[in-house]
Amino acid sequence: MFSKKPYVFTERALFVGHTLVSPSLKIMYVPSTKVACSSIKMMLAEANDSYNIDNARWLHSPNISLSQTIHEIEVSGLELFRYMPEAEQNIMWESPEWWRVGALRSPYARLYSSFENRILMRAPSLLSEEVWVLCEDERVDGAIDIAATFRKFVRALHSRSELFYIDDHFTGQIGALRPDHMKFTHLFRVDEPGAMDSFAAELSERSGKHIVAKRLNEGLGIKYRDVMDAESARLVEEIYSDDFHHFGFEKEVFPDTSPALVAAARETRAIEYARDMTFRMRQISRLARARRGWKYGSGQVLKDMGLRGRRR
C-alpha cells in the first residue's frame, strides 16, 4: 500500500539518517531513543496535520501499542530527511528559517528506561540470544529482582557492548545527535520541568495549532535511583563518557549499598505474560512481512509472464 522514495546517499543523510522533516513548518527533528521521542514525534505530526492512526492497520511492524505506531512514517505523515533531494537537505541544514530540533536526557535515566523496555519487558529488538544469557533474570523465590537484574545488565553492557550496540537504545546520545555536524536551534532536556511544555508552546505558535505535550510510552513507574548503586553508576559514566563530557550532564551520587527492588509474584507473572505477548507479536510480524514479500514477488512474476505472453 505504501511506497517509499529512493534513499539519497549524502554525507549529511548518513550522519543523521533517522531525522524527520516537516517541510511545511520548516522543522527537522533528530530523534534519540528513550528521550521522549514518541511524544515529540506525536507533537510534530499533530502540528504538521499529518497524524493518521488509521494507517496503523496496514503495518506489519511489531509495535507493542497503537501509540507506538507514531514511529512509522505512514502514521506520523512526517518525511525522512534521507529521502529529500540533496539541495533541500542543504537548505534544511543551514537555513536560519529552519528549526533543527534535538532533545537530551540524563544518561542514568535513559539507560534504565532502555533496560526496562528492551531487557526487562523484552520489547521487539535485534538483540541476540547471547544477550538474554548474559542478562538472565536475577530472582528471589521465583520473583524477578529488578534492581539486581538491572545491575547485571549494566555490567554486561560495559564488558560486552558490541552485543548491545546493534540496538540504538543502548548507544550514546552524541552518536544520534551528531552535534559536531548539526547546528541545533532547539536542544533541550526533556527531564527538566516545563521543557516539553515550552517546546509545545513554541510549536503551537509556529503551526497555528494547539499542541500539548503528551506522555507516551511510559514505563512501570520505577525510577533509576530505585535500582542504581555507586558501582553501576560508575560503569554508566564510563559507557556514556562522551555524553557526560559533551552535554554537561552532572554526575550524581548513589549509595554504595545496592538497592533492593523485587517484583511481587503477581508483578512477575505480569512481566512474563507481557514477554510472551511480545514474542508472539514478533512471530506474527515476521510472518506478515514474509507473506507480503511472497505476494509481491508472485505478483511481479505473474505480471512478467503476462507481458511475455502478450509479446508472443
Disulfide bonds with the S-S distance in Angstrom:
none
